[in-house]
Amino acid sequence: MSKADVVILAAGKGTRMKGEDPKVLHDIAGRPMLSYVLEVARAVSGQTPLVVIGHGMDRVQQAFGEGEARWIVQTEQLGTGHAVLACAGELERGDGPVVVLNADQPLIPAKRLEGMLHIFEQEKPGVVMLTAQLEDPTNYGRIVRNDRGSLMRIVEQHDASQEERKIREVNGGAYVFERSMLLERLQDLDTDNAQGEYYLTDVVHKLTAEGVPVIPFVTPRGEEILSVTTRWDIQKVWPVVMGRHMRYLAQECGVTIVAPENTYIEAGAQIGHDTVVFPFTYIERDVRIGAHCKVGPFSHLRKGTVLEDYAEVGNFTETKNTRLGEGSKAKHLSYLGDASIGKKVNVGAGTICANYDGKKKYKTEIGDGTHVGSGTIFVAPVKTGKNAVTGAGAVVTSGKDVSDGETVIGVPAEPLSKRRKKGKKK
């Protein structure tokens, strides 16, 4: 079978999102919405996906770069059929089926599209189209079948009668078309509908009317076809994405997630085996956690955080662009920003890495075996050597590095030996 071309429709303005940002760039669990659809497209096709862009197209291209897609500009947004027609020049140069996806449906998995492509290869229809049964089908095109169960037509929400709006089987928004049939019928589309647009679904209607086989492929999981048309829809798809990732971490990576319903782990976060994640923890996508670690409860691990094996981060501790070495612990009420922390370091409660002077961010380096007293503030850039000690409430000021094995106390922090000498003189 020839390799499929994948067309992703991403040109819409997303008026119902009530904002200026292109809809396809809205964040879903740490990644732009479009990135999930691009990932699936690459998984099912050997070709670089065709992405139709329009509103905010410069920003969309900048977000992904030239190598991520073959960008097709739809100068006027005149409907889904018009968007696919904009790709005709590229599609005419290929062979094999054409997969069409919507950029605002980030939950359709590659395995579902692979199933559709398999049916297409076996049955050789005009199109295989994804459908689903939804409890609330509002805003989705309804699937109208005849008495024999065959597809008759797809009716958009705006064009549906009251009876048709009661139908719960809906158009899933993903298609596998026979290429030549698609290209031929795109040329004959019209705008005779409530929206005054060129509907891609009219290609399906034309094939049905001509007696060309059209195969509905029903997904057993209705959540897969959820589309993001308003900001409220984001809260429906975000937990699904994170839930899938947490299930993967638990089942494939050996991670214990104590309360998934109260834990937030973005897609892309890497966690090693035998690590335990406690409730009310947020782990961002660019975080890497080793094996046998403990995280949470109430921890926030931000971009660039790395926990090496056996490290622990606990209650109300936030990390950003920080490496916590093997066996090191930061268990309570701390902010560790732009820090490199060695092995077997104990970070006392209330420790702060003051990394920002209002203009630039600086790094804190803490050596192996250091004991950081509660309430210590490191004013970066600053370093401690190995096996150093800071007293409770110490403020280690910028450039006043602490030597190996040295103990510093006070505000500003000074070596304990120096403080003792001052006391004797008095």
C-alpha positions, 0 to 999 in steps of 0.5 A: 500500500502506498504511503498516505498523505495527511492533511491537518486543518488548522486555519480557523480563527477560533472565534469562540475561544474569545482571544487573539491567540491562534486556537491551535497554539492553545496549551494542552497539558504543556504542549500546543494543541496542534503538536498532538495532531502532528505527532499522530500524523507522523506516526501513520504516514511516511510523509511530512504532514500538510498543514493548512494555516490561515489565522495567525499563520506566522505565529503557527509556523514560528512555533513549529518550524519548517521541518515539522510540516508542509505549510499550505496557506488558506487565504480565505477561511471558506470551510473545510472543503475549501481548506482541503482544496487548497492542498490539491496541488500537493496531493496531485503529486502523490498516490495512496490514501489521503487522511484528513484531520482537524487540528482542534482534535488532539485526542485521536490516537494513532492506533485508531487511524491505523485501524481506519487505514487497515479497513481502507486497504482491505475494503477499497471504499471511497472513504472510511470516516471516524464516528462515535456515540456521544452522550451530548452530541451538541455542535457535532455533525450527526450521522444519519443512517438508513434502515439497513444501517448504511450511512445516508448523510452527515448533517451539520449542527446548523443544518440539522432538524430537531429530530436529527439533533437527537441522534447521538452518533456523530462525525468524528472529524477524521477521514481516509479518502481515496485520493482521486475520488477526493480530488475530483469531487472537491472541484464540485462543492458548493455553499448551499448550506446554513453556513455558506461554506464549502463542507468537506462532508459534501464529498462524502455525500457525493460518494454516497449518492453515486453508490461508492462505498462509504464506511463509518468506523466507530470508535469505542471511546467517544472521548477520542473525538472531542474537539476544542471549540471554546476554552471550556473544552480545554478542561475536557481534553487536558485531563485525558491527555495527562491521564493517558501519560500517567497510565503509561508511566504507571504501567510501562515505567513502574511509577507509583502515582498515589492519587492520579485524580489529584496529580498533574503530570504533563505529557513528556515528563520522564519518570523512572521506576520505583518512584512514588508521586504523592497527591497535589503535585504538578510536574511539567513536561520538560522534567526528568525524574530518576528511579526510586525518587519521592515527589510531593505531596504539594510539589511543583517541578517546573521546566528544566528540573532533573531529579537523580536517583533516590532524590526527594522533593516534598511539601510546598517545594518548587524547582525550576531549571534545577538538578537535585543530585542522587540521594539529595532531599528538599522536603519542605517549603523551598524554592530551588531556581537555577540550582545545581545541587550535588549528591546527598545534600539535605536542603532544610525547610524554607531554603530559597535560591534567590536567582533573579536580580530584576534583570538577569537570572543567576546560578546557585551551586551546592556541593556534595554532602552539604547540609543546608540549614532551615531558612537559608537564602542563597543570593546567586551567583554563589557556590558551596563546596563539598560537605559545607554547612549553612546555619539556620537563617543564613544569607549566603550573599552573591560571590561569597562562596563557601569552601569545602567543609566550611560552616557559615552562619548569620546575615550576611553569612560568615564562617563560624570560625570567624564569628568565634574570633570576633566574639573572643575579641569582645 
